[in-house]
Amino acid sequence: MESALKPSNIGESNDWDSWRWAVAVPALAALFPLVAGDYGIGVGLSLLSWIALAASWGVLSGMTGYISLGHAVFYGIGGYVMVLCWTELTPWLAVPLAGLAAAGLALLLGYPCLRVRGPYFVILTFGVAELVKYIVVAIEAALGKTGRLLFGTPGLVELFYAMAGLAALSLLVAYVVRRSRFGAGLIAIREDETAAETIGVDVVTLKVAAFVLSAAIPGMVGALMTLRTTYFEPLQLFSPVTSFTIVTIGIIGGSDDAPGALLGAAFLVLLSELLWATAPEIYMIILGALLVGFVLFVPDGLYGRLRRLAGWA
């Protein structure tokens, strides 16, 4: 896992300027609905959501090495906030509120969860996400709700543009953090946490800050995707498949920088669409084999391999 999330060393002069990836997303998104039908826009919306999720996840897991399997909880909380606010606020006010709620939950969970390392952190984040999921299920059952429908949600094109903005924001945050003093501290934690703490790095504060920062955008993505599906069901929205998919994108894309998330998401979403159309019976088997293949043979991911082929590494 660690080898698949190596530093990207993007600051070198012979490398691509990663901020251009964040600029390219809204620029291309602005044109896409003009030439694509509803199916294409729907696929594009899904792609943008995974880009946003993977890039935000990388701020924590890519830079600190703390691999989270619990980001589905922030995605789900965002969707739940949208449902609860549906009759009280406009969707465009509820979306940032969902991000704040997810960040608040991350702040609450961050300190106790980040006290453990390695596989214990992976297991703990997965367990916490499942715990929160069943708390929401219990709350909904107590309220007599088995699912909630949203009527009059924004149109597909509106949601597409909103998600493009979140994807661009997520890529830009990953770019800025990667090149900041904050990012340098996170990478020091990944390389040797004990040594970083010894030389004066505020390890606890940086880890919690990264955890909170990586949670806000998934909360907003969850809110928008709830508007897309027009239906809220806790077991579906808090599904661990979301967390596993984010990790898979991180491994396939490689790197702790913005382009890795973009390439990984594009590869996985387009391949998934192709497999669903041509081999639905063995879809998950092929994806599993692909993931194993990347871990064994392309540990630096698509972006790392691209950099080497272009002579940047």
FIDREN-796313 format. One record per atom (N, C-alpha, C): residue in three letters; x negated, y negated, z negated. Coordinates in steps of 0.02 Angstrom, whole numbers, padded with zeros to 5 digits, always signed. Atoms other than C-alpha are relative to their C-alpha. Example, Ala and Ser with C-alpha at 12.3 -4.5 7.8 and 13.67 -1.06 7.14 Angstrom:
ALA-00045+00059+00000;ALA-00615+00225-00390;ALA-00045-00060+00000;SER+00042+00059+00003;SER-00684+00053-00357;SER+00039-00055-00037;
//
This chain:
MET-00041+00060+00000;MET+00000+00000+00000;MET-00043-00063+00000;GLU+00042+00059+00004;GLU-00137-00123-00047;GLU-00035-00014+00066;SER+00036+00010-00063;SER-00230-00093+00116;SER+00045-00029+00054;ALA-00046+00028-00049;ALA-00075-00139+00213;ALA+00016-00073-00013;LEU-00014+00069+00017;LEU-00069-00307+00127;LEU-00065-00038-00013;LYS+00065+00032+00007;LYS-00248-00366+00150;LYS+00005-00075+00012;PRO+00001+00072-00016;PRO-00292-00550+00151;PRO-00008-00010+00075;SER+00001+00011-00072;SER-00271-00624+00322;SER-00058-00045+00022;ASN+00056+00044-00016;ASN-00416-00750+00313;ASN+00018-00048+00058;ILE-00024+00038-00057;ILE-00314-00863+00426;ILE-00030-00069+00004;GLY+00028+00067-00003;GLY-00406-01020+00382;GLY-00057-00006+00049;GLU+00056+00003-00045;GLU-00544-00975+00506;GLU+00019-00038+00063;SER-00013+00043-00058;SER-00562-01088+00657;SER+00022+00038+00061;ASN-00018-00038-00060;ASN-00540-00948+00783;ASN+00066+00037-00008;ASP-00064-00033+00012;ASP-00371-00895+00711;ASP+00057-00044+00023;TRP-00059+00039-00016;TRP-00196-00949+00755;TRP+00017-00045-00059;ASP-00026+00043+00053;ASP-00127-01096+00656;ASP+00069+00025-00018;SER-00062-00033+00018;SER+00012-01011+00559;SER+00059-00046-00005;TRP-00057+00044+00004;TRP+00116-01167+00540;TRP+00039-00001+00065;ARG-00035-00001-00064;ARG+00157-01149+00724;ARG+00054+00054+00002;TRP-00051-00053+00003;TRP+00252-00989+00684;TRP+00064-00028-00031;ALA-00059+00029+00033;ALA+00366-01087+00568;ALA+00035-00050+00046;VAL-00029+00048-00047;VAL+00393-01221+00701;VAL+00035+00036+00057;ALA-00028-00037-00057;ALA+00426-01092+00837;ALA+00068+00030-00015;VAL-00063-00034+00017;VAL+00568-01008+00743;VAL+00060-00046+00012;PRO-00059+00042-00014;PRO+00691-01156+00739;PRO+00003-00024+00072;ALA+00000+00023-00070;ALA+00635-01212+00912;ALA+00032+00051+00046;LEU-00029-00053-00041;LEU+00676-01045+00991;LEU+00072+00014-00019;ALA-00068-00012+00024;ALA+00831-01023+00883;ALA+00049-00051+00028;ALA-00044+00052-00026;ALA+00902-01187+00946;ALA+00024+00016+00071;LEU-00017-00016-00068;LEU+00901-01120+01123;LEU+00035+00067+00007;PHE-00024-00069-00007;PHE+00948-00938+01091;PHE+00076+00006+00008;PRO-00072-00007-00008;PRO+01137-00958+01066;PRO+00026-00025+00068;LEU-00021+00026-00065;LEU+01145-01050+01233;LEU-00003+00053+00055;VAL+00010-00051-00053;VAL+01090-00895+01329;VAL+00022+00069-00022;ALA-00018-00067+00026;ALA+01147-00750+01218;ALA+00075+00004-00015;GLY-00068-00012+00019;GLY+01317-00673+01189;GLY+00006+00014-00075;ASP-00011-00012+00072;ASP+01394-00629+01020;ASP-00044+00056-00027;TYR+00042-00055+00023;TYR+01299-00464+01010;TYR-00072-00023-00009;GLY+00069+00024+00005;GLY+01132-00548+01044;GLY-00009-00048-00058;ILE+00005+00046+00056;ILE+01168-00686+00919;ILE+00002+00037-00066;GLY-00003-00040+00061;GLY+01214-00555+00789;GLY-00066+00034-00015;VAL+00066-00031+00009;VAL+01050-00463+00817;VAL-00051-00053-00021;GLY+00046+00055+00018;GLY+00957-00629+00810;GLY+00010-00022-00072;LEU-00014+00018+00069;LEU+01043-00672+00646;LEU-00031+00051-00048;SER+00031-00052+00042;SER+00988-00505+00572;SER-00075-00007-00001;LEU+00073+00008-00005;LEU+00810-00532+00634;LEU-00023-00059-00043;LEU+00019+00059+00040;LEU+00802-00706+00556;LEU+00006+00013-00074;SER-00009-00015+00071;SER+00868-00640+00391;SER-00058+00042-00027;TRP+00056-00042+00022;TRP+00731-00507+00382;TRP-00066-00039+00000;ILE+00060+00043+00001;ILE+00598-00636+00428;ILE-00002-00040-00065;ALA-00003+00040+00061;ALA+00656-00746+00285;ALA-00013+00042-00062;LEU+00009-00043+00058;LEU+00663-00601+00162;LEU-00072+00024-00006;ALA+00068-00027+00002;ALA+00494-00529+00209;ALA-00052-00053-00016;ALA+00048+00053+00013;ALA+00402-00695+00209;ALA+00003-00022-00073;SER-00006+00020+00070;SER+00471-00742+00038;SER-00027+00055-00047;TRP+00027-00056+00039;TRP+00430-00568-00031;TRP-00076-00001+00000;GLY+00072+00002-00005;GLY+00252-00591+00030;GLY-00032-00049-00048;VAL+00028+00049+00047;VAL+00228-00742-00084;VAL-00017+00034-00066;LEU+00016-00038+00061;LEU+00237-00623-00232;LEU-00042+00061+00016;SER+00032-00065-00009;SER+00189-00451-00169;SER-00061-00002+00044;GLY+00058+00003-00044;GLY+00073-00495-00027;GLY-00059-00035-00032;MET+00054+00040+00027;MET-00026-00622-00126;MET-00025+00024-00068;THR+00023-00023+00066;THR-00030-00546-00300;THR-00014+00075-00002;GLY+00007-00072+00002;GLY-00024-00361-00255;GLY+00051+00034-00044;TYR-00054-00029+00040;TYR+00127-00336-00370;TYR+00057+00017+00047;ILE-00049-00022-00050;ILE+00238-00234-00254;ILE+00069+00006-00032;SER-00067+00001+00028;SER+00420-00272-00293;SER+00048+00043+00041;LEU-00054-00039-00031;LEU+00556-00146-00255;LEU+00068-00024-00026;GLY-00062+00024+00030;GLY+00688-00256-00335;GLY+00028-00062+00032;HIS-00024+00062-00029;HIS+00715-00400-00215;HIS+00073+00005+00024;ALA-00071-00006-00017;ALA+00886-00329-00170;ALA+00043-00034-00053;VAL-00041+00030+00053;VAL+00945-00398-00338;VAL+00010-00074+00013;PHE-00007+00072-00014;PHE+00912-00578-00284;PHE+00045-00011+00061;TYR-00044+00001-00058;TYR+00994-00546-00116;TYR+00073+00010-00022;GLY-00068-00015+00024;GLY+01146-00472-00205;GLY+00029-00056-00043;ILE-00024+00055+00042;ILE+01157-00611-00334;ILE+00021-00059+00042;GLY-00019+00054-00045;GLY+01159-00738-00195;GLY+00068+00011+00032;GLY-00065-00016-00028;GLY+01304-00649-00113;GLY+00056-00006-00051;TYR-00051+00002+00052;TYR+01397-00636-00278;TYR+00017-00073-00018;VAL-00013+00071+00014;VAL+01376-00823-00312;VAL+00044-00030+00056;MET-00041+00025-00055;MET+01446-00859-00139;MET+00073+00020-00008;VAL-00068-00024+00010;VAL+01599-00753-00176;VAL+00035-00037-00057;LEU-00030+00034+00058;LEU+01628-00833-00346;LEU+00015-00073+00014;CYS-00008+00071-00015;CYS+01612-01008-00273;CYS+00044-00013+00060;TRP-00032+00007-00065;TRP+01712-00974-00116;TRP+00059-00048-00001;THR-00060+00043+00002;THR+01872-01062-00171;THR-00014-00066-00035;GLU+00015+00060+00039;GLU+01783-01197-00271;GLU-00046-00049+00037;LEU+00049+00041-00033;LEU+01642-01261-00160;LEU-00002+00015+00075;THR+00011-00014-00071;THR+01604-01279+00024;THR-00058+00050+00006;PRO+00054-00049-00007;PRO+01490-01140+00090;PRO-00070-00031-00002;TRP+00066+00030-00006;TRP+01348-01262+00121;TRP-00025-00028-00066;LEU+00021+00015+00068;LEU+01346-01311-00063;LEU-00013+00065-00039;ALA+00008-00064+00035;ALA+01363-01131-00121;ALA-00065+00035+00018;VAL+00063-00033-00020;VAL+01210-01074-00021;VAL-00059-00022-00042;PRO+00055+00019+00044;PRO+01082-01180-00115;PRO+00012+00020-00073;LEU-00016-00022+00068;LEU+01173-01139-00277;LEU-00018+00074-00009;ALA+00019-00071+00002;ALA+01148-00954-00237;ALA-00075+00007-00007;GLY+00073-00002+00007;GLY+00962-00988-00215;GLY-00022-00017-00070;LEU+00017+00019+00068;LEU+00955-01075-00384;LEU+00017+00056-00049;ALA-00019-00055+00044;ALA+01047-00931-00467;ALA-00050+00057+00004;ALA+00050-00053-00009;ALA+00925-00804-00393;ALA-00066-00020-00033;ALA+00062+00023+00032;ALA+00777-00910-00449;ALA+00005+00002-00075;GLY-00011-00002+00072;GLY+00852-00925-00623;GLY-00004+00072-00027;LEU+00005-00070+00020;LEU+00872-00736-00633;LEU-00072+00024+00000;ALA+00071-00018-00004;ALA+00691-00715-00578;ALA-00039-00028-00058;LEU+00033+00030+00057;LEU+00635-00835-00713;LEU+00014+00039-00064;LEU-00020-00039+00059;LEU+00731-00734-00842;LEU-00035+00068-00002;LEU+00028-00067-00003;LEU+00661-00568-00782;LEU-00077+00000+00009;GLY+00070+00002-00020;GLY+00488-00626-00730;GLY-00049+00019-00054;TYR+00050-00012+00052;TYR+00393-00628-00894;TYR-00001+00072-00024;PRO+00004-00070+00023;PRO+00446-00456-00959;PRO-00021+00049+00055;CYS+00017-00047-00054;CYS+00431-00372-00788;CYS-00074-00004+00019;LEU+00068+00009-00023;LEU+00262-00445-00746;LEU-00052+00015-00054;ARG+00047-00022+00051;ARG+00184-00384-00907;ARG-00029+00068+00016;VAL+00026-00065-00020;VAL+00160-00215-00824;VAL-00028-00006+00071;ARG+00033+00003-00064;ARG+00055-00177-00671;ARG+00008+00065+00039;GLY+00005-00060-00041;GLY+00036-00055-00528;GLY+00067+00035+00010;PRO-00062-00038-00012;PRO+00164+00085-00509;PRO+00053-00013-00053;TYR-00049+00015+00053;TYR+00245+00036-00674;TYR+00042-00060+00019;PHE-00037+00059-00022;PHE+00293-00133-00601;PHE+00048+00019+00056;VAL-00043-00022-00055;VAL+00362-00050-00444;VAL+00062+00034-00027;ILE-00057-00037+00028;ILE+00471+00067-00546;ILE+00045-00046-00041;LEU-00039+00045+00042;LEU+00524-00070-00666;LEU+00044-00046+00042;THR-00040+00044-00042;THR+00582-00188-00528;THR+00058+00038+00032;PHE-00054-00041-00028;PHE+00681-00048-00447;PHE+00054+00012-00053;GLY-00048-00014+00054;GLY+00762-00004-00614;GLY+00040-00061-00020;VAL-00035+00061+00019;VAL+00805-00184-00657;VAL+00052-00018+00053;ALA-00048+00015-00054;ALA+00887-00208-00487;ALA+00061+00045-00005;GLU-00056-00046+00008;GLU+00993-00053-00514;GLU+00042-00018-00061;LEU-00037+00020+00061;LEU+01039-00111-00690;LEU+00045-00060+00014;VAL-00041+00059-00015;VAL+01098-00281-00628;VAL+00057+00018+00047;LYS-00053-00022-00047;LYS+01194-00197-00487;LYS+00059+00030-00038;TYR-00055-00033+00036;TYR+01294-00090-00608;TYR+00032-00045-00052;ILE-00033+00050+00042;ILE+01323-00237-00724;ILE+00052-00038+00041;VAL-00048+00035-00044;VAL+01405-00328-00578;VAL+00058+00046+00017;VAL-00054-00048-00013;VAL+01503-00170-00536;VAL+00048+00003-00060;ALA-00042-00003+00060;ALA+01565-00163-00717;ALA+00041-00064-00008;ILE-00037+00063+00004;ILE+01613-00347-00714;ILE+00058-00001+00050;GLU-00052-00002-00051;GLU+01710-00324-00552;GLU+00056+00049-00019;ALA-00050-00048+00022;ALA+01797-00170-00622;ALA+00043-00029-00056;ALA-00037+00030+00055;ALA+01846-00265-00779;ALA+00048-00053+00025;LEU-00044+00051-00030;LEU+01920-00401-00668;LEU+00052+00031+00046;GLY-00047-00034-00044;GLY+02015-00270-00569;GLY-00015-00008+00074;LYS+00019+00010-00069;LYS+01918-00302-00410;LYS-00039+00061+00026;THR+00037-00055-00032;THR+01860-00163-00294;THR-00037-00026+00062;GLY+00032+00031-00058;GLY+01799-00282-00159;GLY+00034-00067+00012;ARG-00028+00067-00011;ARG+01826-00461-00105;ARG-00008-00019+00074;LEU+00001+00024-00069;LEU+01870-00529+00067;LEU-00005-00075+00001;LEU+00006+00072-00010;LEU+01821-00702+00125;LEU+00033-00019+00066;PHE-00035+00021-00061;PHE+01936-00786+00250;PHE-00022-00071+00019;GLY+00018+00066-00023;GLY+01891-00935+00357;GLY-00073-00017-00007;THR+00072+00012+00006;THR+01703-00914+00350;THR-00026-00036+00063;PRO+00029+00035-00059;PRO+01590-01018+00466;PRO-00011+00048+00058;GLY+00010-00041-00060;GLY+01566-00957+00644;GLY-00070+00029+00005;LEU+00063-00036-00008;LEU+01426-00845+00703;LEU-00057-00048+00018;VAL+00053+00046-00021;VAL+01328-00986+00786;VAL-00022-00044-00058;GLU+00017+00041+00058;GLU+01336-01095+00630;GLU-00044+00040-00049;LEU+00040-00042+00045;LEU+01271-00951+00524;LEU-00069+00014+00029;PHE+00064-00013-00033;PHE+01135-00916+00652;PHE-00047-00059-00011;TYR+00043+00059+00009;TYR+01069-01095+00642;TYR-00020-00008-00073;ALA+00017+00005+00071;ALA+01078-01094+00452;ALA-00054+00051-00018;MET+00050-00051+00015;MET+00980-00931+00445;MET-00067-00017+00033;ALA+00062+00022-00032;ALA+00853-01000+00569;ALA-00036-00051-00045;GLY+00030+00048+00046;GLY+00825-01143+00447;GLY-00032+00034-00060;LEU+00028-00037+00057;LEU+00798-01021+00303;LEU-00063+00038+00021;ALA+00059-00037-00023;ALA+00678-00916+00407;ALA-00060-00047+00009;ALA+00054+00048-00008;ALA+00577-01070+00454;ALA-00026-00025-00067;LEU+00020+00022+00067;LEU+00576-01129+00273;LEU-00042+00053-00034;SER+00037-00055+00032;SER+00518-00958+00213;SER-00070+00007+00029;LEU+00066-00003-00032;LEU+00376-00952+00341;LEU-00044-00059-00020;LEU+00038+00059+00018;LEU+00325-01129+00298;LEU-00025+00004-00072;VAL+00021-00009+00070;VAL+00322-01091+00111;VAL-00058+00050-00005;ALA+00054-00049+00000;ALA+00215-00937+00143;ALA-00065-00031+00026;TYR+00059+00033-00028;TYR+00097-01042+00249;TYR-00032-00048-00051;VAL+00026+00050+00047;VAL+00081-01182+00120;VAL-00030+00033-00062;VAL+00024-00033+00060;VAL+00062-01067-00030;VAL-00066+00035+00014;ARG+00061-00038-00018;ARG-00070-00962+00060;ARG-00061-00045+00000;ARG+00057+00046-00007;ARG-00179-01117+00083;ARG-00007-00048-00059;SER+00000+00045+00057;SER-00148-01200-00085;SER-00043+00027-00057;ARG+00034-00022+00060;ARG-00237-01193-00252;ARG+00041+00055-00035;PHE-00045-00050+00028;PHE-00085-01097-00313;PHE-00010+00068+00034;GLY+00011-00062-00036;GLY-00109-00967-00176;GLY-00068+00030-00015;ALA+00067-00026+00017;ALA-00295-00953-00215;ALA+00002+00036-00067;GLY-00007-00034+00065;GLY-00248-00911-00394;GLY+00036+00066+00005;LEU-00036-00063-00010;LEU-00124-00779-00337;LEU-00045+00053+00031;ILE+00045-00047-00032;ILE-00254-00698-00225;ILE-00054+00024-00048;ALA+00048-00020+00052;ALA-00379-00700-00369;ALA+00030+00053-00046;ILE-00034-00050+00041;ILE-00251-00604-00471;ILE+00002+00068+00036;ARG-00003-00062-00038;ARG-00233-00476-00332;ARG-00068+00035+00003;GLU+00067-00030-00007;GLU-00421-00451-00315;GLU-00024+00029-00066;ASP+00021-00025+00066;ASP-00457-00434-00502;ASP+00034-00043-00053;GLU-00039+00041+00047;GLU-00329-00495-00628;GLU-00038-00015-00064;THR+00038+00010+00062;THR-00441-00471-00779;THR-00054-00053+00010;ALA+00052+00049-00014;ALA-00583-00569-00699;ALA+00029-00069+00010;ALA-00033+00064-00011;ALA-00463-00706-00644;ALA+00018-00033-00067;GLU-00019+00026+00065;GLU-00399-00725-00821;GLU-00062-00023-00039;THR+00062+00016+00036;THR-00577-00728-00888;THR-00028-00068+00021;ILE+00029+00064-00024;ILE-00628-00876-00779;ILE+00049-00058-00006;GLY-00045+00055+00015;GLY-00476-00977-00832;GLY+00063-00006+00041;VAL-00062+00001-00039;VAL-00338-00936-00708;VAL+00059+00015-00047;ASP-00060-00010+00041;ASP-00168-00954-00793;ASP+00042+00056+00032;VAL-00029-00058-00034;VAL-00116-00779-00740;VAL+00075+00005-00010;VAL-00072-00009+00015;VAL+00053-00772-00827;VAL+00042-00052+00037;THR-00039+00053-00033;THR+00114-00940-00762;THR+00002+00008+00075;LEU+00002-00008-00072;LEU+00057-00907-00584;LEU+00044+00058+00023;LYS-00040-00058-00019;LYS+00138-00735-00578;LYS+00075-00015-00005;VAL-00071+00016+00008;VAL+00305-00797-00646;VAL+00022-00051+00052;ALA-00018+00050-00050;ALA+00302-00948-00530;ALA+00008+00032+00069;ALA-00005-00035-00064;ALA+00271-00834-00380;ALA+00064+00042+00003;PHE-00061-00042+00004;PHE+00412-00719-00437;PHE+00062-00043+00012;VAL-00057+00045-00008;VAL+00533-00865-00450;VAL+00004-00027+00071;LEU+00001+00027-00068;LEU+00479-00940-00284;LEU+00021+00052+00051;SER-00017-00053-00048;SER+00498-00773-00195;SER+00072+00022-00005;ALA-00069-00022+00010;ALA+00675-00751-00263;ALA+00051-00049+00029;ALA-00049+00051-00019;ALA+00757-00915-00209;ALA+00027+00011+00070;ILE-00024-00008-00069;ILE+00764-00884-00021;ILE+00041+00064+00009;PRO-00044-00058-00004;PRO+00830-00704-00037;PRO+00070-00013-00027;GLY-00066+00017+00025;GLY+00972-00776-00141;GLY+00041-00037+00052;MET-00036+00038-00052;MET+01018-00897-00002;MET+00015+00044+00061;VAL-00013-00046-00056;VAL+00999-00761+00131;VAL+00060+00045-00017;GLY-00057-00042+00021;GLY+01118-00649+00031;GLY+00066-00037+00005;ALA-00062+00039-00005;ALA+01245-00790+00024;ALA+00022-00007+00073;LEU-00018+00007-00070;LEU+01238-00818+00212;LEU+00024+00066+00030;MET-00021-00065-00028;MET+01250-00632+00252;MET+00067+00022-00027;THR-00068-00014+00025;THR+01403-00619+00141;THR+00051-00037+00042;LEU-00045+00036-00046;LEU+01482-00753+00249;LEU+00004+00035+00067;ARG+00001-00036-00065;ARG+01430-00651+00401;ARG+00045+00061-00002;THR-00041-00061+00004;THR+01512-00490+00341;THR+00071-00014-00023;THR-00066+00022+00027;THR+01659-00584+00259;THR+00026+00048-00053;TYR-00023-00049+00049;TYR+01664-00447+00128;TYR-00055+00009-00053;PHE+00047-00013+00054;PHE+01583-00421-00042;PHE+00017+00065-00035;GLU-00006-00063+00037;GLU+01557-00248-00116;GLU-00068+00012-00033;PRO+00065-00001+00035;PRO+01422-00234-00251;PRO-00047+00056+00020;LEU+00044-00055-00016;LEU+01356-00062-00206;LEU-00033-00009+00068;GLN+00029+00013-00066;GLN+01328-00120-00028;GLN-00049-00059-00003;LEU+00041+00060-00001;LEU+01258-00293-00063;LEU-00063+00007-00043;PHE+00058-00011+00043;PHE+01140-00235-00202;PHE-00036+00064+00019;SER+00029-00064-00020;SER+01085-00082-00103;SER-00076-00002-00002;PRO+00073-00003+00000;PRO+00904-00028-00133;PRO-00030+00005+00070;VAL+00024-00003-00069;VAL+00891-00003+00056;VAL-00028-00069+00020;THR+00025+00068-00016;THR+00868-00193+00066;THR-00072-00007-00024;SER+00068+00005+00026;SER+00714-00185-00046;SER-00049+00044+00038;PHE+00044-00045-00037;PHE+00641-00035+00045;PHE-00014-00027+00070;THR+00010+00028-00067;THR+00666-00121+00213;THR-00049-00058-00002;ILE+00047+00056+00007;ILE+00576-00277+00152;ILE-00071+00026-00007;VAL+00067-00028+00009;VAL+00428-00172+00095;VAL-00025+00030+00065;THR+00019-00029-00065;THR+00427-00079+00261;THR-00023-00054+00049;ILE+00020+00055-00044;ILE+00421-00243+00356;ILE-00069-00027-00021;GLY+00064+00024+00024;GLY+00277-00299+00246;GLY-00057+00046+00021;ILE+00051-00047-00019;ILE+00179-00141+00283;ILE-00012-00001+00076;ILE+00007+00000-00073;ILE+00214-00143+00471;ILE-00030-00065+00025;GLY+00027+00064-00022;GLY+00179-00328+00490;GLY-00071-00012-00024;GLY+00066+00010+00028;GLY+00029-00328+00376;GLY-00012-00072-00020;SER+00021+00068+00018;SER-00060-00480+00303;SER+00042-00029-00056;ASP-00036+00036+00052;ASP-00009-00595+00163;ASP+00020-00069+00026;ASP-00015+00065-00030;ASP+00029-00736+00284;ASP+00063+00005+00043;ALA-00063+00005-00036;ALA+00179-00795+00385;ALA+00006+00045+00062;PRO-00008-00039-00061;PRO+00143-00708+00552;PRO+00013+00074-00012;GLY-00012-00071+00014;GLY+00141-00535+00471;GLY+00074+00014-00011;ALA-00071-00009+00012;ALA+00320-00556+00411;ALA+00039-00005+00065;LEU-00036+00011-00062;LEU+00377-00620+00580;LEU-00008+00060+00047;LEU+00013-00056-00045;LEU+00294-00480+00681;LEU+00032+00064-00027;GLY-00029-00060+00029;GLY+00348-00344+00560;GLY+00076+00002+00006;ALA-00072+00002-00005;ALA+00529-00401+00559;ALA+00023+00009+00072;ALA-00019-00007-00071;ALA+00537-00419+00748;ALA-00008+00072+00024;PHE+00012-00069-00020;PHE+00462-00247+00774;PHE+00053+00047-00028;LEU-00047-00046+00032;LEU+00576-00160+00649;LEU+00071-00010+00024;VAL-00069+00012-00021;VAL+00738-00245+00700;VAL+00012+00022+00072;LEU-00009-00020-00070;LEU+00713-00219+00886;LEU-00004+00075+00009;LEU+00004-00073-00003;LEU+00658-00039+00861;LEU+00063+00032-00028;SER-00060-00027+00030;SER+00807-00008+00748;SER+00059-00003+00047;GLU-00055+00006-00049;GLU+00928-00074+00879;GLU-00007+00052+00055;LEU+00012-00048-00053;LEU+00847+00037+01010;LEU+00015+00072-00024;LEU-00011-00068+00026;LEU+00851+00192+00899;LEU+00073+00014-00013;TRP-00072-00010+00012;TRP+01032+00165+00848;TRP+00037+00015+00065;ALA-00034-00009-00065;ALA+01078+00158+01032;ALA-00019+00065+00034;THR+00023-00058-00038;THR+00974+00305+01093;THR-00008+00064-00042;ALA+00011-00060+00041;ALA+00942+00421+00945;ALA+00028-00009-00070;PRO-00029+00014+00067;PRO+01065+00387+00802;PRO-00007+00058-00049;GLU+00003-00058+00044;GLU+01051+00565+00735;GLU-00066+00005-00037;ILE+00067-00007+00030;ILE+00865+00553+00699;ILE-00030-00068-00015;TYR+00023+00069+00010;TYR+00854+00366+00668;TYR-00046-00006-00061;MET+00038+00007+00061;MET+00793+00376+00488;MET-00063+00042+00001;ILE+00060-00043-00005;ILE+00672+00518+00526;ILE-00054-00036+00039;ILE+00049+00035-00041;ILE+00588+00416+00662;ILE-00029-00060-00037;LEU+00025+00057+00038;LEU+00577+00262+00552;LEU-00048+00022-00056;GLY+00044-00026+00052;GLY+00503+00365+00410;GLY-00068+00021+00027;ALA+00063-00021-00031;ALA+00373+00442+00524;ALA-00041-00060+00022;LEU+00035+00061-00021;LEU+00332+00270+00592;LEU-00034-00034-00059;LEU+00029+00032+00060;LEU+00304+00201+00417;LEU-00062+00038-00023;VAL+00058-00040+00019;VAL+00189+00345+00372;VAL-00058-00011+00048;GLY+00052+00012-00050;GLY+00094+00318+00534;GLY-00035-00066-00010;PHE+00032+00066+00012;PHE+00065+00134+00496;PHE-00044+00002-00062;VAL+00041-00003+00061;VAL+00004+00171+00320;VAL-00065+00037+00013;LEU+00059-00042-00011;LEU-00118+00304+00384;LEU-00047-00028+00054;PHE+00041+00016-00058;PHE-00177+00233+00550;PHE-00005-00074+00016;VAL+00003+00073-00012;VAL-00138+00046+00552;VAL+00010-00035-00067;PRO-00011+00026+00068;PRO-00163-00004+00370;PRO+00001-00076-00005;ASP-00001+00073+00002;ASP-00190-00187+00413;ASP+00061-00028+00037;GLY-00062+00022-00031;GLY-00022-00195+00506;GLY-00009-00029+00069;LEU+00001+00027-00068;LEU+00024-00271+00672;LEU-00042-00063+00005;TYR+00037+00063-00003;TYR-00047-00441+00633;TYR-00074+00010-00009;GLY+00071-00014+00008;GLY-00211-00372+00570;GLY-00030+00031+00062;ARG+00025-00031-00061;ARG-00229-00264+00725;ARG-00004-00051+00057;LEU+00001+00051-00051;LEU-00184-00411+00837;LEU-00060-00046-00009;ARG+00058+00043+00014;ARG-00316-00518+00754;ARG-00065+00033+00021;ARG+00062-00035-00019;ARG-00448-00385+00780;ARG-00007+00006+00075;LEU+00003-00006-00073;LEU-00402-00360+00962;LEU-00017-00068+00032;ALA+00015+00066-00026;ALA-00412-00548+00989;ALA-00068-00026-00022;GLY+00066+00021+00022;GLY-00581-00556+00903;GLY+00000-00052-00054;TRP-00003+00049+00054;TRP-00522-00661+00756;TRP-00028+00026-00065;ALA+00022-00028+00063;ALA-00581-00541+00621;ALA-00070+00029+00006;
//
